[in-house]
Amino acid sequence: MSKENRNYPSEKYAWYMVVMLTIAYILSFVDRYVLGLLIEPIKADLDLTDTEIGLLLGFAFAIFYATMGLPLGYLADRKKRTWLVAAGIAVWSAATAASGIAKNFVQLFIARMTVGAGEATLSPCAMSMISDSFPPEKRGKPIAFYTAALSLGAGIASLISAGVLNWAKSEPNLSFPFLGEIAPWQFVFIIVGLPGFLLAILFLFMKEPKRVGKNAADDKSITFADTFKHVKEKWKIYGSFIAFVCLMIICAYSQGFYAPMFKRTWGWEAETYAVWNALVLLAVGPLTVNIAGWLSDKMYSKYNRKDAPLLIVIFGAFILVPTGIAVPLMPTPELAMLVIAFNTFGIAATSATSVTALLNITPGVIRAQTVALYYMVISITGLLLGPFTVGWLSDNIFGNENLNYACAAVPFIFGILVLPWAKFTLKTYNNELIKIENES
């Protein structure tokens, strides 16, 4: 075993940590995703517009989720990351449960902001911890495994919401101590928010992985300015690469309107959509991201394709855009679900290796801060432009009854802006990899 490899924890413990982080990510996505399945009853009870729902799905969550990631990345390069994760889980779980007692738009907006603040702690800490637990040639699989939580979380959220909604609708009255009577959608928020507190306690007792190589904890002179300076100097590389990830995240978050779209277009109730969507997500998403991670490592080590993670990102983008346009235009909900399976494949492939591609061109001393900046950029872009664009188009262009056209417009508009840059992105990325190799 090389001296460098001795700095990494045992493979068994490293994978235990990845599993725990993945469970946390699944839980975070359940708490984030559940709002999209409850749009119609929330609109009716709180008298909201599609534009306001778009703000709740996107802007409210993005305010702190995006902006707090950067200072939290700074802390993750210096402080105990397992404790930061524990605090984040506790905050977002409490805020999710609090969403269930919201009485108006403002209260629900504040609760969603707080969910975003808590969830902002997770990924910068997780990616830093995974990087310090696996050598570069073995990072693809654990990062892909962690990323699988996107589809797992959405699928589990769909199943939980469908089950709870079905049960709640069968009950004439839902009444609880201190809360009084609550609507089924409020009960769903409370139920999905509570389990996070147990997970937060478990993270308090997890062992922190040793930081590998030079890092900010040892070099107190490293600041945010150094991170921004590095990214600014490499803006063509980072900008062109992140554009493809932003495209994916815009399209993915715009699908927060799919539950009401299925209701308005084909008459499916939210529970029906939730079950079918869960089956698609659970069948396609985790398998795709793990295959993508395996393929990335295989191409990297066996064929010396160090740009393999980026190749997979771009390939996925060319799948998710046309299928994203097609889903809302299908003649039947069953055909729409079939196309969603292909769309999920594209989204999962792009998300699976995007962070791996980022880590491969990022100096270790600013790794957590750069990951935090990356999540800030893609989150602001995706959460602001995805749901809000759908809601605005529905209210002002197509009409609420034609929500499907608004959903189809988003991947079309942003796809034609990004996909033509594929060749340039690969070229600049490979030039940077060559430069890094020559300097090492």
C-alpha positions as a Markdown table, in Angstrom:
| # | Residue | x | y | z |
|---|---|---|---|---|
| 1 | Met | 0.0 | 0.0 | 0.0 |
| 2 | Ser | 1.4 | 3.4 | -0.9 |
| 3 | Lys | 1.9 | 6.1 | 1.6 |
| 4 | Glu | -0.9 | 8.1 | 0.0 |
| 5 | Asn | -3.3 | 5.3 | 0.2 |
| 6 | Arg | -2.5 | 4.7 | 3.9 |
| 7 | Asn | -4.0 | 8.1 | 4.6 |
| 8 | Tyr | -7.4 | 6.9 | 3.5 |
| 9 | Pro | -9.7 | 5.0 | 6.0 |
| 10 | Ser | -10.4 | 1.3 | 5.5 |
| 11 | Glu | -12.6 | 0.5 | 2.5 |
| 12 | Lys | -15.2 | -1.0 | 4.8 |
| 13 | Tyr | -15.5 | 2.2 | 7.0 |
| 14 | Ala | -15.4 | 4.4 | 3.9 |
| 15 | Trp | -18.4 | 2.7 | 2.4 |
| 16 | Tyr | -20.2 | 2.7 | 5.7 |
| 17 | Met | -19.8 | 6.5 | 5.7 |
| 18 | Val | -21.0 | 6.7 | 2.1 |
| 19 | Val | -24.1 | 4.7 | 3.0 |
| 20 | Met | -24.9 | 7.0 | 5.9 |
| 21 | Leu | -24.4 | 10.1 | 3.8 |
| 22 | Thr | -26.6 | 8.6 | 1.1 |
| 23 | Ile | -29.4 | 8.0 | 3.7 |
| 24 | Ala | -29.1 | 11.6 | 4.7 |
| 25 | Tyr | -29.3 | 12.7 | 1.1 |
| 26 | Ile | -32.3 | 10.5 | 0.5 |
| 27 | Leu | -34.0 | 12.0 | 3.5 |
| 28 | Ser | -33.1 | 15.6 | 2.4 |
| 29 | Phe | -34.6 | 14.9 | -1.0 |
| 30 | Val | -37.8 | 13.4 | 0.5 |
| 31 | Asp | -38.3 | 16.6 | 2.5 |
| 32 | Arg | -37.5 | 18.7 | -0.6 |
| 33 | Tyr | -39.6 | 16.8 | -3.1 |
| 34 | Val | -42.8 | 16.3 | -1.2 |
| 35 | Leu | -44.1 | 19.8 | -1.8 |
| 36 | Gly | -44.4 | 19.1 | -5.5 |
| 37 | Leu | -46.9 | 16.2 | -4.8 |
| 38 | Leu | -49.1 | 18.4 | -2.6 |
| 39 | Ile | -49.5 | 21.4 | -5.0 |
| 40 | Glu | -53.2 | 21.1 | -5.7 |
| 41 | Pro | -54.5 | 20.8 | -2.1 |
| 42 | Ile | -52.0 | 23.5 | -1.0 |
| 43 | Lys | -53.2 | 25.9 | -3.7 |
| 44 | Ala | -56.8 | 25.3 | -2.8 |
| 45 | Asp | -56.3 | 25.7 | 1.0 |
| 46 | Leu | -54.0 | 28.7 | 0.8 |
| 47 | Asp | -55.4 | 30.3 | -2.3 |
| 48 | Leu | -52.1 | 30.4 | -4.3 |
| 49 | Thr | -51.3 | 30.9 | -7.9 |
| 50 | Asp | -49.0 | 28.7 | -10.1 |
| 51 | Thr | -46.4 | 31.5 | -9.9 |
| 52 | Glu | -46.5 | 31.5 | -6.1 |
| 53 | Ile | -46.1 | 27.7 | -6.1 |
| 54 | Gly | -43.1 | 28.1 | -8.5 |
| 55 | Leu | -41.6 | 30.5 | -5.9 |
| 56 | Leu | -42.1 | 28.0 | -3.1 |
| 57 | Leu | -40.6 | 25.1 | -5.2 |
| 58 | Gly | -37.7 | 27.2 | -6.3 |
| 59 | Phe | -36.8 | 30.7 | -4.9 |
| 60 | Ala | -37.8 | 30.0 | -1.3 |
| 61 | Phe | -35.7 | 26.9 | -1.1 |
| 62 | Ala | -32.8 | 28.4 | -3.1 |
| 63 | Ile | -32.3 | 31.6 | -0.9 |
| 64 | Phe | -30.4 | 29.8 | 1.8 |
| 65 | Tyr | -29.7 | 26.4 | 0.1 |
| 66 | Ala | -27.6 | 28.1 | -2.5 |
| 67 | Thr | -26.0 | 31.0 | -0.6 |
| 68 | Met | -25.2 | 29.3 | 2.7 |
| 69 | Gly | -23.4 | 26.5 | 0.9 |
| 70 | Leu | -20.4 | 28.7 | 0.4 |
| 71 | Pro | -19.7 | 29.6 | 4.0 |
| 72 | Leu | -20.6 | 26.1 | 5.0 |
| 73 | Gly | -18.0 | 24.8 | 2.5 |
| 74 | Tyr | -15.5 | 27.1 | 4.2 |
| 75 | Leu | -16.4 | 25.5 | 7.5 |
| 76 | Ala | -16.2 | 22.0 | 6.0 |
| 77 | Asp | -12.6 | 22.7 | 5.0 |
| 78 | Arg | -11.8 | 23.5 | 8.6 |
| 79 | Lys | -14.3 | 22.0 | 11.1 |
| 80 | Lys | -15.7 | 18.7 | 12.1 |
| 81 | Arg | -17.9 | 17.7 | 9.1 |
| 82 | Thr | -20.0 | 15.0 | 10.8 |
| 83 | Trp | -21.2 | 17.6 | 13.3 |
| 84 | Leu | -22.1 | 20.0 | 10.6 |
| 85 | Val | -24.1 | 17.3 | 8.8 |
| 86 | Ala | -25.9 | 16.5 | 12.1 |
| 87 | Ala | -26.9 | 20.1 | 12.6 |
| 88 | Gly | -28.1 | 20.5 | 9.1 |
| 89 | Ile | -30.3 | 17.4 | 9.3 |
| 90 | Ala | -31.9 | 18.6 | 12.5 |
| 91 | Val | -32.7 | 22.0 | 11.0 |
| 92 | Trp | -34.2 | 20.8 | 7.7 |
| 93 | Ser | -36.3 | 18.1 | 9.5 |
| 94 | Ala | -37.7 | 20.7 | 11.9 |
| 95 | Ala | -38.5 | 23.1 | 9.0 |
| 96 | Thr | -40.2 | 20.3 | 7.0 |
| 97 | Ala | -42.4 | 19.5 | 10.0 |
| 98 | Ala | -43.1 | 23.2 | 10.5 |
| 99 | Ser | -44.4 | 23.4 | 6.9 |
| 100 | Gly | -47.3 | 21.3 | 8.0 |
| 101 | Ile | -48.6 | 24.0 | 10.3 |
| 102 | Ala | -48.2 | 26.8 | 7.8 |
| 103 | Lys | -51.4 | 28.9 | 7.5 |
| 104 | Asn | -50.4 | 31.1 | 4.6 |
| 105 | Phe | -47.9 | 31.7 | 1.8 |
| 106 | Val | -45.5 | 33.7 | 3.9 |
| 107 | Gln | -45.3 | 31.1 | 6.6 |
| 108 | Leu | -44.8 | 28.3 | 4.1 |
| 109 | Phe | -42.2 | 30.4 | 2.3 |
| 110 | Ile | -40.2 | 30.9 | 5.5 |
| 111 | Ala | -40.4 | 27.1 | 6.3 |
| 112 | Arg | -39.1 | 26.3 | 2.8 |
| 113 | Met | -36.3 | 28.8 | 3.2 |
| 114 | Thr | -35.2 | 27.0 | 6.4 |
| 115 | Val | -35.4 | 23.6 | 4.8 |
| 116 | Gly | -32.9 | 25.0 | 2.2 |
| 117 | Ala | -30.6 | 26.4 | 5.0 |
| 118 | Gly | -30.4 | 23.0 | 6.6 |
| 119 | Glu | -29.9 | 21.0 | 3.4 |
| 120 | Ala | -27.1 | 23.4 | 2.4 |
| 121 | Thr | -24.8 | 21.7 | 4.9 |
| 122 | Leu | -24.9 | 18.2 | 3.4 |
| 123 | Ser | -23.3 | 18.0 | 0.0 |
| 124 | Pro | -20.2 | 20.2 | 0.6 |
| 125 | Cys | -19.4 | 18.1 | 3.7 |
| 126 | Ala | -20.3 | 14.8 | 1.9 |
| 127 | Met | -18.1 | 15.4 | -1.1 |
| 128 | Ser | -15.2 | 16.5 | 1.0 |
| 129 | Met | -15.5 | 13.5 | 3.2 |
| 130 | Ile | -15.8 | 11.1 | 0.2 |
| 131 | Ser | -12.8 | 12.7 | -1.4 |
| 132 | Asp | -10.8 | 12.1 | 1.8 |
| 133 | Ser | -11.9 | 8.5 | 1.9 |
| 134 | Phe | -11.2 | 7.2 | -1.6 |
| 135 | Pro | -8.2 | 7.8 | -4.0 |
| 136 | Pro | -9.1 | 9.6 | -7.3 |
| 137 | Glu | -9.3 | 6.5 | -9.4 |
| 138 | Lys | -11.9 | 5.0 | -7.0 |
| 139 | Arg | -14.2 | 8.0 | -6.4 |
| 140 | Gly | -16.6 | 7.4 | -9.3 |
| 141 | Lys | -18.6 | 4.6 | -7.6 |
| 142 | Pro | -19.0 | 6.1 | -4.1 |
| 143 | Ile | -20.0 | 9.5 | -5.6 |
| 144 | Ala | -22.4 | 7.8 | -8.0 |
| 145 | Phe | -23.8 | 5.8 | -5.1 |
| 146 | Tyr | -24.4 | 9.0 | -3.1 |
| 147 | Thr | -25.9 | 10.7 | -6.1 |
| 148 | Ala | -28.4 | 7.8 | -6.5 |
| 149 | Ala | -30.2 | 9.4 | -3.5 |
| 150 | Leu | -31.7 | 11.9 | -6.0 |
| 151 | Ser | -33.9 | 9.3 | -7.6 |
| 152 | Leu | -34.2 | 7.2 | -4.5 |
| 153 | Gly | -35.3 | 10.2 | -2.5 |
| 154 | Ala | -37.8 | 11.3 | -5.1 |
| 155 | Gly | -39.2 | 7.7 | -5.4 |
| 156 | Ile | -39.5 | 7.2 | -1.6 |
| 157 | Ala | -41.1 | 10.7 | -1.3 |
| 158 | Ser | -43.6 | 9.7 | -3.9 |
| 159 | Leu | -44.5 | 6.4 | -2.2 |
| 160 | Ile | -44.7 | 7.9 | 1.3 |
| 161 | Ser | -46.8 | 10.8 | 0.1 |
| 162 | Ala | -49.2 | 8.6 | -1.9 |
| 163 | Gly | -49.6 | 6.3 | 1.1 |
| 164 | Val | -50.1 | 9.0 | 3.6 |
| 165 | Leu | -52.5 | 11.0 | 1.3 |
| 166 | Asn | -54.6 | 7.9 | 0.7 |
| 167 | Trp | -54.8 | 7.1 | 4.4 |
| 168 | Ala | -55.5 | 10.8 | 5.3 |
| 169 | Lys | -58.3 | 11.1 | 2.7 |
| 170 | Ser | -60.0 | 8.1 | 4.2 |
| 171 | Glu | -60.2 | 9.7 | 7.6 |
| 172 | Pro | -63.0 | 12.2 | 8.1 |
| 173 | Asn | -61.0 | 14.3 | 10.5 |
| 174 | Leu | -57.3 | 14.6 | 11.4 |
| 175 | Ser | -56.9 | 16.1 | 14.8 |
| 176 | Phe | -53.8 | 16.1 | 17.0 |
| 177 | Pro | -52.9 | 17.5 | 20.4 |
| 178 | Phe | -51.7 | 21.1 | 20.3 |
| 179 | Leu | -52.4 | 21.3 | 16.5 |
| 180 | Gly | -56.1 | 20.8 | 16.4 |
| 181 | Glu | -57.6 | 19.8 | 13.0 |
| 182 | Ile | -55.1 | 19.6 | 10.1 |
| 183 | Ala | -55.5 | 18.9 | 6.4 |
| 184 | Pro | -54.0 | 15.8 | 4.8 |
| 185 | Trp | -51.2 | 17.8 | 3.1 |
| 186 | Gln | -50.2 | 19.2 | 6.4 |
| 187 | Phe | -50.0 | 15.8 | 8.0 |
| 188 | Val | -47.7 | 14.6 | 5.2 |
| 189 | Phe | -45.2 | 17.3 | 6.0 |
| 190 | Ile | -45.2 | 16.5 | 9.7 |
| 191 | Ile | -44.7 | 12.7 | 9.1 |
| 192 | Val | -41.8 | 13.1 | 6.6 |
| 193 | Gly | -40.0 | 15.7 | 8.8 |
| 194 | Leu | -39.8 | 13.8 | 12.1 |
| 195 | Pro | -37.4 | 10.8 | 11.2 |
| 196 | Gly | -34.5 | 13.2 | 10.5 |
| 197 | Phe | -33.9 | 13.9 | 14.2 |
| 198 | Leu | -32.8 | 10.2 | 14.8 |
| 199 | Leu | -30.4 | 10.4 | 11.9 |
| 200 | Ala | -28.9 | 13.7 | 13.2 |
| 201 | Ile | -28.1 | 12.0 | 16.5 |
| 202 | Leu | -26.3 | 9.1 | 14.7 |
| 203 | Phe | -24.0 | 11.6 | 12.8 |
| 204 | Leu | -22.9 | 13.1 | 16.1 |
| 205 | Phe | -21.1 | 9.8 | 16.9 |
| 206 | Met | -19.6 | 9.1 | 13.4 |
| 207 | Lys | -15.8 | 9.2 | 13.0 |
| 208 | Glu | -14.4 | 12.0 | 10.9 |
| 209 | Pro | -12.2 | 10.9 | 8.0 |
| 210 | Lys | -8.7 | 12.2 | 8.0 |
| 211 | Arg | -8.1 | 15.0 | 5.6 |
| 212 | Val | -5.8 | 13.8 | 2.7 |
| 213 | Gly | -3.1 | 16.1 | 1.3 |
| 214 | Lys | -2.8 | 19.8 | 1.9 |
| 215 | Asn | -6.0 | 21.3 | 3.1 |
| 216 | Ala | -7.5 | 24.5 | 4.5 |
| 217 | Ala | -7.5 | 23.1 | 8.0 |
| 218 | Asp | -3.7 | 23.3 | 7.9 |
| 219 | Asp | -3.4 | 26.4 | 5.9 |
| 220 | Lys | -5.2 | 29.3 | 7.6 |
| 221 | Ser | -4.3 | 31.7 | 4.8 |
| 222 | Ile | -6.7 | 30.0 | 2.4 |
| 223 | Thr | -9.8 | 32.2 | 2.0 |
| 224 | Phe | -12.9 | 32.5 | -0.1 |
| 225 | Ala | -11.0 | 35.0 | -2.2 |
| 226 | Asp | -8.5 | 32.2 | -3.2 |
| 227 | Thr | -11.4 | 30.0 | -4.3 |
| 228 | Phe | -13.0 | 32.8 | -6.4 |
| 229 | Lys | -9.6 | 33.7 | -7.8 |
| 230 | His | -9.0 | 30.1 | -8.9 |
| 231 | Val | -12.5 | 29.7 | -10.5 |
| 232 | Lys | -12.2 | 33.1 | -12.2 |
| 233 | Glu | -8.8 | 32.1 | -13.8 |
| 234 | Lys | -10.5 | 28.9 | -15.0 |
| 235 | Trp | -13.8 | 30.4 | -15.9 |
| 236 | Lys | -14.1 | 28.9 | -19.4 |
| 237 | Ile | -13.5 | 25.4 | -18.0 |
| 238 | Tyr | -15.8 | 25.7 | -15.0 |
| 239 | Gly | -18.4 | 27.8 | -16.9 |
| 240 | Ser | -18.8 | 25.5 | -19.9 |
| 241 | Phe | -18.9 | 22.4 | -17.8 |
| 242 | Ile | -21.3 | 23.7 | -15.2 |
| 243 | Ala | -23.7 | 24.9 | -17.9 |
| 244 | Phe | -24.6 | 21.3 | -18.7 |
| 245 | Val | -25.2 | 20.6 | -15.0 |
| 246 | Cys | -27.4 | 23.7 | -14.8 |
| 247 | Leu | -29.4 | 22.5 | -17.8 |
| 248 | Met | -30.0 | 19.2 | -16.0 |
| 249 | Ile | -31.0 | 20.8 | -12.7 |
| 250 | Ile | -33.3 | 23.3 | -14.4 |
| 251 | Cys | -35.1 | 20.5 | -16.2 |
| 252 | Ala | -35.2 | 18.3 | -13.1 |
| 253 | Tyr | -36.6 | 21.0 | -10.8 |
| 254 | Ser | -39.2 | 22.2 | -13.4 |
| 255 | Gln | -40.7 | 18.7 | -13.0 |
| 256 | Gly | -41.9 | 19.7 | -9.6 |
| 257 | Phe | -45.1 | 20.7 | -11.5 |
| 258 | Tyr | -45.5 | 17.2 | -13.0 |
| 259 | Ala | -48.1 | 16.1 | -10.4 |
| 260 | Pro | -50.5 | 18.9 | -11.1 |
| 261 | Met | -49.7 | 18.6 | -14.8 |
| 262 | Phe | -50.8 | 14.9 | -14.8 |
| 263 | Lys | -54.0 | 16.0 | -13.0 |
| 264 | Arg | -54.9 | 18.8 | -15.4 |
| 265 | Thr | -53.8 | 17.1 | -18.6 |
| 266 | Trp | -54.8 | 13.5 | -18.1 |
| 267 | Gly | -56.9 | 13.5 | -14.9 |
| 268 | Trp | -54.6 | 11.5 | -12.7 |
| 269 | Glu | -54.8 | 12.2 | -9.0 |
| 270 | Ala | -51.6 | 13.1 | -7.2 |
| 271 | Glu | -51.5 | 9.7 | -5.5 |
| 272 | Thr | -51.7 | 7.8 | -8.8 |
| 273 | Tyr | -49.0 | 9.9 | -10.3 |
| 274 | Ala | -46.8 | 9.5 | -7.2 |
| 275 | Val | -47.0 | 5.7 | -7.3 |
| 276 | Trp | -46.2 | 5.4 | -11.0 |
| 277 | Asn | -43.5 | 8.0 | -10.7 |
| 278 | Ala | -41.9 | 6.2 | -7.8 |
| 279 | Leu | -41.8 | 3.0 | -9.7 |
| 280 | Val | -40.0 | 4.7 | -12.6 |
| 281 | Leu | -37.6 | 6.6 | -10.4 |
| 282 | Leu | -36.7 | 3.5 | -8.3 |
| 283 | Ala | -36.3 | 1.2 | -11.3 |
| 284 | Val | -34.2 | 3.6 | -13.5 |
| 285 | Gly | -32.5 | 6.2 | -11.3 |
| 286 | Pro | -30.3 | 4.2 | -8.9 |
| 287 | Leu | -29.3 | 1.6 | -11.5 |
| 288 | Thr | -28.3 | 4.4 | -13.9 |
| 289 | Val | -26.1 | 6.4 | -11.5 |
| 290 | Asn | -24.3 | 3.3 | -10.3 |
| 291 | Ile | -23.6 | 2.1 | -13.8 |
| 292 | Ala | -22.5 | 5.6 | -14.7 |
| 293 | Gly | -20.1 | 5.6 | -11.8 |
| 294 | Trp | -18.7 | 2.2 | -12.6 |
| 295 | Leu | -18.3 | 3.2 | -16.3 |
| 296 | Ser | -16.5 | 6.4 | -15.3 |
| 297 | Asp | -14.0 | 4.5 | -13.1 |
| 298 | Lys | -13.6 | 1.9 | -15.8 |
| 299 | Met | -12.9 | 4.4 | -18.6 |
| 300 | Tyr | -10.6 | 6.3 | -16.3 |
| 301 | Ser | -8.4 | 3.4 | -15.2 |
| 302 | Lys | -8.5 | 1.0 | -18.1 |
| 303 | Tyr | -8.7 | 3.3 | -21.1 |
| 304 | Asn | -7.0 | 6.4 | -19.5 |
| 305 | Arg | -10.1 | 8.5 | -20.4 |
| 306 | Lys | -9.7 | 11.0 | -17.6 |
| 307 | Asp | -12.5 | 13.0 | -19.2 |
| 308 | Ala | -14.9 | 10.1 | -18.7 |
| 309 | Pro | -17.0 | 11.8 | -16.0 |
| 310 | Leu | -17.6 | 14.8 | -18.3 |
| 311 | Leu | -18.4 | 12.6 | -21.3 |
| 312 | Ile | -21.2 | 10.9 | -19.3 |
| 313 | Val | -22.5 | 14.3 | -18.2 |
| 314 | Ile | -22.8 | 15.5 | -21.7 |
| 315 | Phe | -24.3 | 12.2 | -23.0 |
| 316 | Gly | -27.0 | 12.4 | -20.3 |
| 317 | Ala | -27.8 | 16.0 | -21.3 |
| 318 | Phe | -28.5 | 14.9 | -24.9 |
| 319 | Ile | -31.0 | 12.4 | -23.6 |
| 320 | Leu | -32.8 | 14.5 | -21.0 |
| 321 | Val | -33.6 | 17.5 | -23.2 |
| 322 | Pro | -35.6 | 15.8 | -26.0 |
| 323 | Thr | -37.3 | 13.4 | -23.6 |
| 324 | Gly | -38.1 | 16.3 | -21.3 |
| 325 | Ile | -39.8 | 18.1 | -24.2 |
| 326 | Ala | -41.7 | 15.0 | -25.2 |
| 327 | Val | -43.1 | 13.9 | -21.8 |
| 328 | Pro | -45.8 | 16.7 | -21.4 |
| 329 | Leu | -46.9 | 16.3 | -25.1 |
| 330 | Met | -47.7 | 12.6 | -25.0 |
| 331 | Pro | -51.4 | 11.7 | -25.7 |
| 332 | Thr | -51.8 | 9.4 | -22.7 |
| 333 | Pro | -50.4 | 9.4 | -19.1 |
| 334 | Glu | -49.0 | 5.8 | -19.7 |
| 335 | Leu | -46.9 | 7.0 | -22.6 |
| 336 | Ala | -45.8 | 10.0 | -20.7 |
| 337 | Met | -44.6 | 7.7 | -17.9 |
| 338 | Leu | -42.7 | 5.6 | -20.4 |
| 339 | Val | -40.9 | 8.7 | -21.7 |
| 340 | Ile | -40.2 | 9.8 | -18.1 |
| 341 | Ala | -38.2 | 6.6 | -17.7 |
| 342 | Phe | -35.9 | 7.6 | -20.5 |
| 343 | Asn | -35.8 | 11.2 | -19.1 |
| 344 | Thr | -34.8 | 9.8 | -15.7 |
| 345 | Phe | -32.0 | 7.9 | -17.3 |
| 346 | Gly | -30.6 | 11.1 | -18.8 |
| 347 | Ile | -30.9 | 13.1 | -15.6 |
| 348 | Ala | -29.4 | 10.3 | -13.5 |
| 349 | Ala | -26.5 | 9.9 | -15.9 |
| 350 | Thr | -25.7 | 13.6 | -15.9 |
| 351 | Ser | -26.0 | 13.9 | -12.1 |
| 352 | Ala | -24.0 | 10.7 | -11.4 |
| 353 | Thr | -20.6 | 11.9 | -12.5 |
| 354 | Ser | -20.8 | 15.7 | -12.5 |
| 355 | Val | -19.1 | 16.1 | -9.1 |
| 356 | Thr | -16.5 | 13.6 | -10.1 |
| 357 | Ala | -15.7 | 15.7 | -13.1 |
| 358 | Leu | -15.5 | 18.8 | -10.9 |
| 359 | Leu | -13.2 | 17.1 | -8.3 |
| 360 | Asn | -10.8 | 16.0 | -10.9 |
| 361 | Ile | -9.9 | 19.6 | -11.9 |
| 362 | Thr | -10.1 | 21.1 | -8.4 |
| 363 | Pro | -7.1 | 21.6 | -6.0 |
| 364 | Gly | -7.6 | 19.7 | -2.7 |
| 365 | Val | -6.9 | 22.9 | -0.6 |
| 366 | Ile | -10.2 | 24.5 | -1.8 |
| 367 | Arg | -12.2 | 21.4 | -2.6 |
| 368 | Ala | -15.1 | 21.8 | -0.2 |
| 369 | Gln | -15.4 | 25.5 | -1.0 |
| 370 | Thr | -15.4 | 24.9 | -4.7 |
| 371 | Val | -18.0 | 22.1 | -4.3 |
| 372 | Ala | -20.1 | 24.6 | -2.3 |
| 373 | Leu | -19.7 | 27.2 | -5.0 |
| 374 | Tyr | -20.7 | 24.7 | -7.6 |
| 375 | Tyr | -23.8 | 23.8 | -5.7 |
| 376 | Met | -24.6 | 27.4 | -5.1 |
| 377 | Val | -24.4 | 28.2 | -8.9 |
| 378 | Ile | -26.4 | 25.2 | -10.1 |
| 379 | Ser | -29.0 | 25.5 | -7.3 |
| 380 | Ile | -29.6 | 29.2 | -7.9 |
| 381 | Thr | -29.9 | 28.5 | -11.6 |
| 382 | Gly | -32.0 | 25.4 | -11.3 |
| 383 | Leu | -34.3 | 26.4 | -8.5 |
| 384 | Leu | -34.9 | 29.9 | -9.8 |
| 385 | Leu | -35.3 | 29.2 | -13.5 |
| 386 | Gly | -36.9 | 25.8 | -13.4 |
| 387 | Pro | -40.1 | 26.0 | -11.3 |
| 388 | Phe | -40.6 | 29.7 | -11.7 |
| 389 | Thr | -40.4 | 29.6 | -15.5 |
| 390 | Val | -43.1 | 26.9 | -15.5 |
| 391 | Gly | -45.3 | 28.8 | -13.1 |
| 392 | Trp | -44.9 | 32.1 | -15.0 |
| 393 | Leu | -45.5 | 30.5 | -18.4 |
| 394 | Ser | -48.6 | 28.8 | -17.0 |
| 395 | Asp | -50.1 | 32.0 | -15.5 |
| 396 | Asn | -49.1 | 34.4 | -18.3 |
| 397 | Ile | -48.6 | 32.5 | -21.6 |
| 398 | Phe | -50.3 | 29.2 | -21.9 |
| 399 | Gly | -53.0 | 29.3 | -19.2 |
| 400 | Asn | -53.3 | 27.1 | -16.1 |
| 401 | Glu | -55.3 | 24.5 | -18.1 |
| 402 | Asn | -52.3 | 24.1 | -20.5 |
| 403 | Leu | -49.7 | 23.5 | -17.8 |
| 404 | Asn | -48.2 | 20.7 | -20.0 |
| 405 | Tyr | -47.0 | 23.2 | -22.6 |
| 406 | Ala | -45.3 | 25.3 | -19.9 |
| 407 | Cys | -43.5 | 22.1 | -18.7 |
| 408 | Ala | -42.4 | 21.2 | -22.3 |
| 409 | Ala | -41.1 | 24.7 | -23.0 |
| 410 | Val | -38.5 | 24.6 | -20.2 |
| 411 | Pro | -36.2 | 21.9 | -21.6 |
| 412 | Phe | -36.7 | 23.3 | -25.1 |
| 413 | Ile | -35.6 | 26.8 | -24.2 |
| 414 | Phe | -32.6 | 26.0 | -22.1 |
| 415 | Gly | -31.6 | 23.0 | -24.2 |
| 416 | Ile | -31.0 | 25.1 | -27.3 |
| 417 | Leu | -28.8 | 27.5 | -25.2 |
| 418 | Val | -26.5 | 24.8 | -23.8 |
| 419 | Leu | -26.2 | 21.7 | -26.0 |
| 420 | Pro | -24.3 | 23.4 | -28.9 |
| 421 | Trp | -21.4 | 24.0 | -26.5 |
| 422 | Ala | -20.6 | 20.3 | -26.0 |
| 423 | Lys | -17.5 | 20.1 | -28.2 |
| 424 | Phe | -16.0 | 23.3 | -26.7 |
| 425 | Thr | -16.6 | 22.0 | -23.2 |
| 426 | Leu | -14.8 | 18.7 | -23.8 |
| 427 | Lys | -11.9 | 20.5 | -25.4 |
| 428 | Thr | -11.3 | 23.0 | -22.6 |
| 429 | Tyr | -11.8 | 20.3 | -19.9 |
| 430 | Asn | -9.2 | 18.0 | -21.5 |
| 431 | Asn | -6.7 | 20.8 | -21.9 |
| 432 | Glu | -7.0 | 21.5 | -18.2 |
| 433 | Leu | -6.5 | 17.8 | -17.4 |
| 434 | Ile | -3.3 | 17.8 | -19.5 |
| 435 | Lys | -2.1 | 20.9 | -17.7 |
| 436 | Ile | -2.7 | 19.3 | -14.3 |
| 437 | Glu | -0.9 | 16.1 | -15.3 |
| 438 | Asn | 2.1 | 18.1 | -16.6 |
| 439 | Glu | 2.3 | 20.1 | -13.3 |
| 440 | Ser | 2.2 | 17.1 | -11.1 |
